[in-house]
């Protein structure tokens, strides 16, 4: 747990900025916002392969790599 916490602290210091402004910008075809947006994306898209979410996957991979 300590390693994950240290990684999270480093990530916080690095101040990653979303190029799309907020998570909803990764998939603009869903018009909702906040938790409703997340729910709709999870229900309607294949998170692993949908082309609409390619930039989101890249961002999540960047975060993951910085934590490990």
N, C-alpha and C positions, 0 to 999 in steps of 0.2 A: 504494500500500500504506500509506503514511503516513496518508492521510485515513481509511482504514478502521481503522487502529490507534487514531488519535485518537478516532474515533467509538466504538470499543469501550471505550476508557478513560472517556469521558464516560458511556456506558451503565453501566459498572461503578460509577461514582460516583453515578448516579441511583438505584441499588438498586431496580430494578423487582421487585415482589413478585407472584408468581402468586396470583390470587384463589382458585385451587383447591388451593394448597399445593404441588403438584408437577405435572410434566407429565402423569403418569398420571391426574390429576384431570380433565383435559380430555375424557377418554373413559372413563368408568367402566364401560362395557359390556364392555370388555376387562379381564379379571381379572388379567392378568400385570403384571409390574413390570420397570423398567429396559429393557435392550436387547430383551428378549423382547416387552415391551409395544410398543415402537417397531416391531419387526418385524411383529407382528400387526396393528397399526393400518395400516401401509403396505400390507400384503397384503389387508386386508379392507375398507378404507374409501377413498372418493375424497377425497383430501386437499383438493381444491379446492371440492367442493360438498357433502360429507356434513354434514347438520345437527348431528350429534354433535360435529363439530369446528369449529363456527362460532366459539366462544369462543377456541379455539386460533389460528384464522386472525386474529382480531382482535388477539390478543397478539403474534403474529409480525409483523403489520403495524406495531404500535406500536414494536416493537424495530427493525424495518427503517427506519421513519421517523426514529427517534432517531439511527441510524447515518449517515443521509444528510442 
